[in-house]
């Protein structure tokens, strides 16, 4: 393995210009201030044509987070080209591009320095080519967008003119290249519009669901609504006789709930014909043991478990019993949140073409490499025989980190021997998701006579899959306010779950933030304290609280950064300075998630009939020293806050007899445009490495809303969604 070294390879592009291929270790370890566990190579390509046009390949999947613009901005800045001269292309899955994934808000921290270095290396090579042309030292050369300058003689040469010569020069080590001073940035830090917005708003085909290839057929796939149910028999012989149907067959899959399962595939000349035929399927399933697999049973079991001692202790500091004994006020409350579906606006889909032992795939995936590996294992073909095109996704939020839809399309195409587009219905999407797990928290806390939090405990009841805790159903031992309370205990008990779970935008944090921040607001009021003042006192003096060693060790928690965003959002919202009318309240919440510190204030009004209007949201965030694209950053923070509010108001799934009850937007209610409030975003720029934005602004929005509703009505919301709670004056 090549350890702790950076490399850049130059060659002639097909255009006759300069093609730069880079590889360098992951920046994640450096960002978190730790040595890398292992070195990971990343690749980026710069194609400089003789005309001066610069084509930059974006290696990561684009799911709406703006990474297709952001990564090329980093390269273009250090290369020193005009953004107007840049053309961006989307990479396919390629072994030259490690970490081709979208998730965890990691694109910025992992690529902030590496992508800048490849741009700077290209710029250095172009200056060396010009210096050789002029017979002067390279140190006497500089650049302006698209040109190398020699100030002493007043000469200049365009990048296009120099590209071929630069391709033949020695390549500098990426560790040695000089990066720009941020004060000289022309692209980074400037609001830059997404180049694909015109195509999106005019409805041009660009998403996975829009893919069309010659000779393509359309497929649907019926699985058991009890997850992992086995196929016993079906009427596929009758289905084959229906109009337009080209094939109908049974699939015997495996036991992996994230892979190919049992089901019936219907392939037709149009998707409408395939889906119509599907509606006439008659299938007998073996559902297996679904005892206790219902939302009602889970809630009852969680309540019973909470009466006893936790099965395991996650964290124990001090003596909580003594802390409660000394407290002036002791508060107990039970919080819960439901299962959630990702509800991407674009349902899962994939186009696949199997022929001559090879398969070509067009997939709106967040994680194409594991998808390719899954197809390889399931179909029994080498990964070298698989070509994956990454197509823009109409939302992901963690759902497309798994690739069950990809392997389904690949299997169906192999059976029928033709290109096939598989499209899920909305009901498929909700009933065969990888769900945000539900969770149950039984809190107890004590404050002393001065309003200081002196004891805190949580008995967390969650889910297991087999013998292990279910995916995204765990809670970190450092969950806030751990490390800030002298006497604290976190315990956990688990229940068996059949349904598959997985990460959803701000995994874990989207549920934990609601429960913990809602309860902390209760404690502030029990102590007779203003929530902002209570938060400041709890955080204390600015300092870094390190995470304990371990495989998931993070960068620690900076109390000063959190206080900074709380103070900023309090200032911008006019917290405590405005008299609000009856039925209107403001709520505060704050949270550290995915390396971002965010505090948010929601103002909401509740009518006597219980109707909620979210009047406005203020967001304050700290994502480090540089906002790469302020326009996209504002949009991401706004979208995350609105996503959180929509989730709190109208999202939630229930399980009955092992099946998801809800199936469409008549029962799971996404935020409507008329419900969307204005969201005002502010950033606190601090001297820390830049971090991502897809997730960290979401968790505080949910508790800030429920805390605002309490301020407006005096009624606490301890379970979600809010639509299921009667907030009328008579309730």
C-alpha positions in Angstrom: 0.0 0.0 0.0 1.1 3.5 -0.7 1.1 5.2 2.7 0.8 8.9 3.4 1.7 10.1 0.0 -0.1 12.0 -2.7 0.2 11.4 -6.4 -0.9 13.1 -9.6 -0.6 11.7 -13.1 -0.7 13.9 -16.2 -1.5 12.7 -19.7 -3.0 14.0 -23.0 -6.7 14.2 -23.0 -8.7 13.0 -26.1 -9.2 16.7 -26.8 -5.5 17.1 -27.2 -5.2 19.0 -23.9 -4.1 18.2 -20.4 -5.8 15.4 -18.4 -4.9 15.3 -14.7 -5.6 12.1 -12.7 -5.1 12.4 -8.9 -5.0 10.0 -6.0 -4.5 10.9 -2.4 -5.4 9.5 1.0 -8.7 10.4 2.7 -8.9 13.8 4.3 -11.3 12.5 7.0 -8.6 11.7 9.5 -6.9 15.0 9.2 -10.2 16.8 9.5 -10.9 15.1 12.8 -7.4 15.6 14.0 -6.4 12.0 14.2 -4.0 9.7 12.3 -5.7 7.8 9.5 -6.6 4.2 10.3 -5.8 3.4 6.7 -5.0 5.4 3.6 -7.8 5.7 1.0 -7.2 6.9 -2.5 -9.5 9.5 -4.1 -9.4 10.4 -7.8 -10.4 13.6 -9.6 -10.0 14.5 -13.3 -9.3 17.8 -14.9 -9.5 18.0 -18.7 -8.1 21.2 -20.2 -8.9 21.6 -23.8 -6.8 23.7 -26.2 -9.8 26.1 -26.4 -9.3 26.8 -22.7 -12.5 25.0 -21.7 -12.0 23.0 -18.5 -14.0 19.9 -17.9 -14.1 18.7 -14.3 -15.5 15.3 -13.4 -17.7 15.1 -10.2 -17.0 11.8 -8.7 -19.8 11.6 -6.0 -23.5 10.8 -6.6 -25.7 13.9 -6.8 -28.9 13.4 -4.7 -29.8 17.1 -4.3 -27.1 18.1 -1.8 -25.1 20.1 -4.4 -22.0 18.0 -4.3 -21.8 18.0 -8.1 -21.1 21.7 -8.0 -19.2 21.9 -4.7 -16.4 19.5 -5.5 -15.6 21.1 -8.9 -15.7 24.5 -7.2 -12.8 23.4 -5.0 -10.7 22.2 -7.9 -11.5 25.2 -10.1 -10.6 27.7 -7.4 -7.1 26.4 -6.9 -6.6 25.7 -10.7 -7.5 29.4 -11.1 -10.0 29.3 -13.9 -13.1 31.3 -14.6 -16.2 29.4 -13.4 -17.9 30.4 -16.7 -15.3 28.2 -18.5 -16.0 25.1 -16.4 -18.0 22.2 -17.7 -19.0 19.5 -15.1 -19.5 15.9 -16.0 -20.8 13.1 -13.7 -18.5 10.1 -13.2 -19.7 6.5 -13.4 -18.7 4.0 -10.8 -15.0 3.5 -11.3 -12.3 2.0 -9.2 -10.2 5.1 -9.8 -12.7 7.1 -7.7 -12.8 5.6 -4.2 -15.5 6.8 -1.7 -18.0 7.4 -4.5 -20.9 7.8 -2.0 -23.3 10.4 -0.7 -24.1 10.1 3.0 -23.2 11.3 6.4 -22.5 14.9 5.2 -18.9 13.7 4.5 -18.2 15.2 1.1 -16.9 18.5 2.4 -14.7 17.2 5.3 -13.3 14.4 3.1 -12.5 16.5 0.1 -11.8 20.0 1.3 -8.0 19.7 1.1 -7.6 16.9 -1.5 -9.7 18.5 -4.2 -8.0 21.9 -3.6 -4.6 20.2 -3.9 -5.4 18.7 -7.2 -6.4 22.0 -8.6 -3.3 23.7 -7.2 -1.1 20.9 -8.7 -2.6 21.6 -12.1 -2.0 25.3 -11.8 1.7 24.6 -10.8 2.2 22.4 -13.9 0.8 25.1 -16.2 3.1 27.7 -14.6 6.0 25.3 -15.2 5.0 24.9 -18.8 4.9 28.6 -19.3 8.2 29.2 -17.6 9.9 26.7 -19.9 8.3 28.4 -22.9 9.7 31.8 -21.8 13.0 30.5 -20.3 12.3 32.1 -16.9 12.0 30.6 -13.4 8.6 29.2 -12.6 8.8 31.2 -9.3 8.4 34.4 -11.5 5.1 33.3 -12.9 1.6 33.7 -11.6 -1.9 33.2 -12.9 -5.1 34.9 -13.4 -8.3 32.9 -14.4 -7.3 30.8 -17.4 -3.9 32.3 -18.0 -0.3 32.1 -16.8 1.4 35.6 -16.4 5.0 36.7 -16.3 4.7 40.1 -14.7 8.3 41.2 -15.3 7.9 41.0 -19.1 4.2 41.5 -19.3 3.7 38.2 -21.2 0.8 35.8 -20.8 -0.3 32.4 -22.2 -3.7 30.8 -22.0 -4.1 27.4 -20.2 -5.4 26.0 -23.5 -2.2 26.9 -25.2 -0.1 25.4 -22.5 -2.2 22.2 -21.8 -0.4 19.8 -24.1 3.1 20.9 -22.9 2.1 20.8 -19.3 0.9 17.2 -19.7 4.5 16.1 -20.5 6.1 17.8 -17.4 7.0 16.1 -14.0 4.1 16.0 -11.6 4.4 17.7 -8.3 3.5 15.9 -5.0 0.2 17.0 -3.8 1.5 17.5 -0.3 3.9 20.1 -1.5 1.7 22.3 -3.6 0.9 25.8 -2.4 -2.8 26.5 -1.7 -4.4 29.9 -2.0 -4.9 32.2 0.9 -8.7 32.3 1.5 -8.7 36.1 1.0 -7.8 35.4 -2.6 -10.7 33.1 -3.3 -12.7 33.9 -6.4 -15.0 30.9 -6.5 -15.0 29.4 -3.0 -17.3 31.5 -0.8 -19.2 33.0 -3.7 -22.9 32.2 -4.2 -23.0 29.8 -7.1 -26.2 28.5 -8.7 -26.7 24.8 -9.4 -26.0 24.3 -13.1 -28.9 21.8 -13.3 -31.6 24.1 -11.9 -32.9 25.1 -15.4 -33.3 21.4 -16.3 -35.0 20.6 -13.0 -37.5 23.4 -13.1 -38.4 22.8 -16.8 -38.9 19.1 -16.2 -36.2 17.8 -18.5 -35.3 14.1 -18.2 -32.3 13.7 -15.9 -33.3 11.5 -13.0 -33.2 7.7 -12.8 -36.9 7.4 -13.4 -36.3 9.2 -16.8 -33.7 6.8 -18.2 -34.6 5.3 -21.5 -32.6 2.8 -23.6 -33.4 1.1 -26.9 -35.6 -1.9 -26.7 -36.4 -1.3 -23.0 -39.2 -3.1 -21.2 -40.9 -2.1 -18.0 -41.0 -4.2 -14.8 -42.7 -4.2 -11.4 -41.8 -6.6 -8.5 -44.3 -7.8 -5.9 -42.8 -8.8 -2.5 -44.5 -9.9 0.7 -45.6 -6.9 2.8 -44.3 -8.8 5.9 -40.6 -8.2 5.5 -38.8 -11.4 4.6 -42.0 -13.4 3.9 -41.4 -16.4 1.6 -43.3 -17.1 -1.6 -45.4 -20.3 -1.6 -47.3 -20.1 -4.9 -48.7 -17.6 -7.4 -50.9 -17.4 -10.5 -48.1 -16.2 -12.9 -49.4 -18.5 -15.7 -52.6 -16.4 -15.9 -50.6 -13.1 -15.6 -48.5 -14.0 -18.7 -51.7 -14.0 -20.8 -52.6 -10.4 -20.0 -52.3 -7.6 -22.6 -48.8 -6.2 -23.1 -47.2 -8.7 -20.6 -43.9 -10.1 -22.0 -42.9 -12.1 -18.9 -44.1 -13.0 -15.4 -42.1 -15.3 -13.2 -41.5 -16.1 -9.6 -38.2 -15.1 -7.9 -36.7 -17.1 -5.1 -34.5 -14.8 -3.2 -32.4 -14.9 -0.1 -32.9 -13.9 3.5 -31.0 -10.6 3.3 -33.7 -7.9 3.8 -31.4 -5.5 1.9 -30.9 -7.8 -1.0 -33.0 -9.9 -3.5 -36.1 -11.3 -1.7 -38.8 -13.7 -2.8 -41.4 -12.1 -5.1 -43.1 -12.1 -8.5 -41.8 -10.0 -11.4 -44.0 -8.8 -14.1 -42.5 -7.4 -17.3 -44.5 -5.6 -20.0 -44.3 -3.2 -22.9 -45.3 -0.3 -20.7 -45.1 0.3 -17.0 -48.9 0.9 -16.9 -49.5 -2.6 -18.4 -47.0 -4.2 -16.0 -48.7 -2.5 -12.9 -52.2 -3.4 -14.1 -51.2 -7.0 -14.5 -49.6 -6.9 -11.1 -52.9 -5.9 -9.5 -54.3 -9.3 -10.7 -51.7 -11.3 -8.9 -52.9 -14.0 -6.5 -50.0 -14.9 -4.2 -49.8 -17.1 -1.1 -47.0 -16.1 1.3 -45.4 -17.8 4.3 -45.2 -14.8 6.6 -43.4 -16.6 9.4 -43.6 -15.7 13.1 -44.9 -12.1 13.4 -45.9 -12.3 17.1 -45.5 -9.0 18.8 -44.7 -7.2 15.6 -47.1 -4.2 15.9 -46.7 -0.6 17.0 -49.2 -1.2 19.8 -47.3 -4.2 21.0 -44.0 -2.3 20.8 -45.3 0.6 22.9 -46.8 -1.8 25.5 -43.6 -3.8 25.8 -41.4 -0.6 26.0 -43.6 0.7 28.8 -43.3 -2.6 30.7 -39.5 -2.7 30.2 -39.1 0.8 31.4 -40.5 -0.2 34.8 -37.5 -2.4 35.4 -33.8 -2.0 35.2 -32.2 -1.5 31.8 -30.7 -4.7 30.2 -27.4 -2.8 29.6 -25.8 0.4 30.9 -24.4 2.7 28.2 -22.9 5.2 30.5 -22.8 5.9 34.3 -21.3 9.0 35.8 -21.5 9.8 39.5 -24.5 8.5 41.5 -27.9 9.4 40.0 -29.7 8.2 43.1 -27.8 10.7 45.3 -28.3 13.3 42.7 -32.1 12.9 42.7 -32.1 12.9 46.5 -30.4 16.4 46.6 -32.6 17.8 43.8 -35.2 20.6 44.5 -37.3 19.5 41.6 -37.4 16.1 40.0 -39.1 15.7 36.5 -40.1 12.4 34.8 -41.4 12.1 31.2 -41.7 9.4 28.6 -40.9 10.4 25.0 -41.4 8.3 21.8 -41.0 8.7 18.1 -42.4 6.5 15.3 -40.9 4.5 12.5 -40.3 6.7 9.4 -40.1 6.1 5.7 -37.7 8.1 3.6 -40.4 9.1 1.1 -38.0 10.2 -1.6 -40.1 12.1 -4.2 -38.6 9.9 -6.8 -39.5 6.3 -5.9 -36.9 3.6 -6.1 -36.0 2.6 -9.7 -33.3 1.1 -11.8 -32.6 0.3 -15.4 -30.5 -2.7 -16.2 -29.4 -4.5 -19.4 -27.9 -8.0 -19.1 -26.3 -9.4 -22.3 -23.4 -11.7 -23.1 -22.5 -12.2 -19.4 -22.2 -8.5 -18.7 -24.6 -6.0 -17.2 -25.0 -2.3 -17.6 -27.0 -0.5 -14.9 -28.4 3.1 -14.6 -29.2 3.7 -11.0 -30.0 6.7 -8.8 -27.9 5.3 -6.0 -26.1 7.0 -3.0 -23.7 4.1 -2.7 -22.9 2.4 -6.1 -19.9 0.3 -5.1 -21.8 -1.9 -2.6 -24.7 -2.1 -5.2 -22.3 -3.5 -7.8 -20.9 -6.0 -5.2 -24.5 -7.1 -4.4 -25.3 -7.6 -8.1 -22.1 -9.6 -8.5 -22.8 -11.9 -5.6 -26.5 -12.4 -6.5 -26.1 -13.0 -10.2 -22.8 -14.8 -9.9 -20.9 -12.6 -12.3 -17.6 -10.7 -11.7 -17.7 -7.1 -10.8 -15.5 -6.4 -13.8 -18.6 -7.4 -15.9 -20.7 -4.7 -14.3 -21.0 -1.1 -15.5 -22.9 1.3 -13.2 -23.9 4.7 -14.4 -24.7 7.1 -11.5 -27.9 8.9 -12.4 -29.1 12.0 -10.5 -31.4 10.9 -7.7 -34.7 12.6 -6.8 -33.8 12.6 -3.1 -32.0 10.0 -1.1 -31.9 10.9 2.6 -30.1 7.5 3.3 -32.6 5.3 1.5 -30.4 4.9 -1.5 -27.4 3.8 0.5 -28.9 0.3 0.1 -29.4 -1.1 -3.4 -32.2 -3.7 -3.2 -33.9 -2.1 -6.2 -30.6 -2.3 -8.2 -30.3 -6.1 -7.7 -34.0 -6.6 -8.5 -33.7 -4.9 -11.9 -30.5 -6.8 -12.6 -32.0 -10.1 -11.9 -35.2 -9.4 -13.9 -33.1 -8.2 -16.9 -31.0 -11.4 -16.8 -34.1 -13.6 -16.8 -35.8 -11.8 -19.7 -32.7 -11.1 -21.7 -33.6 -7.5 -22.5 -33.1 -4.1 -21.0 -35.6 -3.5 -18.2 -36.6 -0.4 -16.2 -37.9 -1.4 -12.8 -40.0 1.3 -11.1 -41.5 0.9 -7.6 -44.9 2.4 -6.7 -45.2 4.8 -3.8 -46.7 1.9 -1.8 -43.7 -0.2 -2.6 -41.5 2.6 -1.4 -43.2 2.9 2.0 -43.8 -0.7 2.7 -40.4 -2.0 1.6 -38.2 0.7 3.0 -35.3 0.5 5.5 -37.0 2.5 8.2 -35.9 5.1 10.7 -36.4 3.0 13.8 -38.9 4.0 16.4 -37.6 4.7 19.9 -38.9 5.0 23.5 -37.2 7.2 26.2 -38.1 7.2 29.9 -36.4 10.2 31.3 -35.9 11.3 34.9 -33.9 14.4 35.9 -33.4 16.7 38.9 -32.5 20.4 39.2 -31.3 22.1 42.4 -32.7 25.2 44.0 -30.5 27.4 41.8 -31.9 25.8 38.7 -28.8 23.7 37.9 -29.1 20.2 36.4 -27.7 17.8 39.0 -29.0 14.4 37.9 -30.2 12.9 34.6 -31.2 9.4 33.6 -32.7 7.8 30.5 -33.9 4.2 30.0 -33.9 3.9 26.3 -36.0 1.1 24.7 -35.0 0.3 21.2 -34.9 -2.6 18.7 -32.6 -5.5 17.8 -32.3 -7.4 14.5 -31.3 -10.9 15.4 -28.9 -10.6 18.4 -27.5 -7.2 17.5 -29.0 -3.7 17.8 -30.9 -2.7 14.7 -29.3 -0.5 12.2 -29.5 3.2 13.3 -31.4 2.2 16.4 -28.5 2.8 18.9 -27.7 5.8 21.0 -24.1 7.1 21.7 -22.9 7.1 25.2 -21.9 10.7 24.8 -25.4 11.8 23.8 -26.0 15.4 25.1 -26.1 16.3 28.0 -23.6 13.5 28.9 -20.2 15.0 30.1 -22.0 18.0 31.5 -24.0 16.5 34.3 -22.2 15.2 37.4 -24.7 12.4 38.0 -25.9 10.7 34.8 -27.0 7.2 33.7 -28.0 5.9 30.2 -29.5 2.4 30.1 -30.9 0.5 27.2 -33.2 -2.5 26.6 -34.2 -4.0 23.3 -37.2 -5.6 21.5 -37.1 -8.0 18.5 -38.0 -6.4 15.1 -38.7 -8.1 11.8 -38.7 -4.9 9.7 -35.4 -3.7 8.3 -34.0 -0.4 9.5 -31.4 2.0 8.2 -30.1 5.6 8.3 -32.5 8.5 7.5 -31.3 12.1 7.2 -29.3 12.8 10.4 -29.5 9.2 11.6 -30.2 8.7 15.3 -30.0 12.4 15.8 -33.4 13.0 14.1 -35.1 11.0 16.9 -32.8 11.6 19.8 -32.8 15.4 19.2 -36.5 15.5 19.6 -36.6 13.5 22.8 -33.6 15.0 24.6 -34.2 18.6 23.6 -37.9 18.4 24.4 -37.1 17.1 27.8 -34.4 19.7 28.5 -36.9 22.4 27.7 -39.2 20.8 30.3 -36.3 21.0 32.8 -35.7 24.6 32.1 -39.3 25.5 32.8 -39.4 23.3 35.9 -36.3 25.2 37.2 -38.0 28.5 36.4 -35.3 29.4 33.9 -35.4 30.9 30.5 -34.4 28.0 28.0 -31.5 30.1 26.5 -30.1 30.9 30.0 -30.6 27.3 31.0 -28.7 26.1 28.0 -25.8 28.6 28.5 -25.4 27.5 32.1 -25.5 23.8 31.2 -22.8 24.2 28.6 -20.6 26.3 30.9 -17.3 27.7 29.9 -16.0 27.2 26.3 -14.0 24.0 26.2 -13.6 20.8 24.2 -15.1 17.6 25.7 -13.2 14.7 24.1 -15.0 11.5 23.0 -13.9 8.3 24.6 -11.5 6.1 22.5 -13.1 3.5 20.3 -14.0 2.7 16.7 -16.6 5.4 16.5 -14.6 8.1 18.3 -15.5 11.5 17.0 -13.9 14.9 17.3 -15.4 15.6 20.7 -18.0 18.3 21.7 -17.0 22.0 21.8 -19.2 23.8 24.3 -18.0 27.2 23.0 -19.1 26.5 19.5 -22.6 25.4 20.7 -22.9 28.5 22.9 -21.9 30.6 19.9 -24.8 29.4 17.7 -27.3 29.6 20.6 -26.3 33.2 21.2 -26.5 34.0 17.5 -29.9 32.5 17.0 -31.2 34.2 20.2 -30.0 37.5 18.8 -31.4 37.1 15.3 -34.8 35.8 16.5 -35.1 38.6 19.1 -35.5 35.9 21.8 -37.3 37.3 24.8 -37.5 40.8 23.4 -40.9 40.6 21.7 -44.3 40.3 23.3 -46.2 37.6 21.4 -50.0 37.3 21.0 -51.9 34.7 22.9 -51.6 31.3 21.2 -48.2 32.1 19.8 -44.9 30.9 21.2 -41.2 30.6 20.4 -39.2 27.4 21.1 -35.4 26.9 21.2 -33.4 23.7 20.4 -29.8 23.0 19.7 -27.8 20.0 18.5 -24.4 18.7 17.4 -24.7 16.3 14.5 -22.4 15.3 11.7 -19.7 17.7 12.8 -22.1 20.7 12.6 -23.3 22.8 15.5 -26.8 24.2 15.1 -29.3 26.1 17.2 -32.8 27.0 15.9 -35.8 29.0 17.1 -39.3 28.3 15.8 -42.2 30.6 16.2 -45.6 28.9 15.9 -49.2 29.8 16.5 -51.9 27.4 17.5 -55.6 28.3 17.0 -58.3 27.4 19.5 -59.3 24.6 17.1 -55.8 23.2 17.4 -54.5 24.2 14.0 -50.8 24.9 13.8 -49.1 27.6 11.8 -45.4 27.7 11.8 -44.7 31.5 11.5 -40.9 31.5 11.1 -37.7 29.6 11.7 -34.3 31.0 12.6 -31.3 28.8 12.0 -27.8 29.5 13.3 -25.0 27.1 12.3 -21.3 26.6 12.8 -19.8 24.4 10.0 -16.3 25.8 10.3 -14.0 28.3 8.6 -15.4 28.4 5.1 -18.9 28.4 3.6 -17.9 26.9 0.2 -21.1 27.9 -1.7 -23.2 30.3 0.4 -26.3 29.9 -1.8 -26.3 26.1 -1.6 -25.5 26.3 2.1 -28.5 28.5 2.8 -30.7 26.2 0.7 -29.4 23.1 2.5 -30.1 24.6 6.0 -33.5 25.7 4.9 -34.4 22.4 3.4 -33.2 20.5 6.5 -35.2 22.7 8.8 -38.3 22.3 6.7 -37.8 18.6 6.4 -37.6 18.4 10.2 -40.8 20.4 10.6 -42.6 18.3 8.0 -41.5 15.2 9.8 -42.7 16.4 13.1 -46.1 17.5 11.8 -47.1 14.7 9.5 -44.8 11.7 9.2 -45.1 8.4 11.0 -45.6 4.8 10.2 -47.5 2.1 12.2 -47.0 -1.6 12.0 -49.9 -4.1 12.3 -49.3 -7.9 12.1 -45.8 -7.3 10.8 -46.9 -5.0 7.9 -46.6 -1.2 7.4 -50.1 0.2 7.4 -49.5 3.5 5.5 -48.8 3.4 1.8 -49.1 6.9 0.3 -49.2 10.6 0.9 -52.8 10.5 2.1 -51.7 9.0 5.4 -48.0 10.2 5.6 -48.2 13.9 5.0 -45.1 15.7 3.6 -44.9 19.4 4.3 -47.1 21.3 1.8 -46.0 24.6 0.3 -48.7 26.5 2.2 -47.3 25.1 5.4 -43.7 26.1 4.8 -42.6 29.1 6.8 -39.8 31.5 6.0 -36.4 30.2 7.2 -33.7 32.7 8.0 -30.2 31.2 8.1 -27.0 32.6 9.7 -23.6 31.1 10.0 -21.0 31.6 12.7 -17.7 31.3 10.9 -15.0 29.7 13.3 -11.5 28.6 12.9 -12.2 24.9 12.3 -12.1 22.7 9.2 -15.2 23.0 7.0 -17.9 20.4 7.4 -21.0 19.2 5.6 -24.5 20.5 5.6 -27.0 17.8 4.4 -27.9 16.7 7.9 -26.9 18.8 10.9 -29.6 21.5 10.5 -32.5 19.0 10.8 -32.4 17.6 14.4 -33.0 21.0 16.2 -36.0 21.9 14.0 -38.2 19.2 15.5 -37.8 20.0 19.2 -37.8 23.7 18.5 -41.3 23.3 17.0 -42.7 21.2 19.9 -41.1 23.6 22.4 -42.8 26.5 20.6 -46.1 24.7 20.7 -45.7 24.3 24.5 -44.9 28.1 24.8 -48.1 28.8 22.8 -50.4 26.4 24.5 -48.9 25.0 27.7 -49.2 21.5 26.3 -46.2 19.2 26.0 -45.8 17.0 22.9 -43.9 13.9 23.9 -44.8 11.7 20.9 -44.9 12.2 17.2 -46.3 13.0 14.7 -48.1 16.1 15.9 -51.1 15.5 13.5 -52.1 12.6 15.9 -52.4 14.9 18.9 -55.4 17.1 19.8 -54.2 20.6 20.5 -57.6 22.2 20.6 -58.5 24.4 23.5 -61.0 21.8 24.7 -58.5 19.0 24.8 
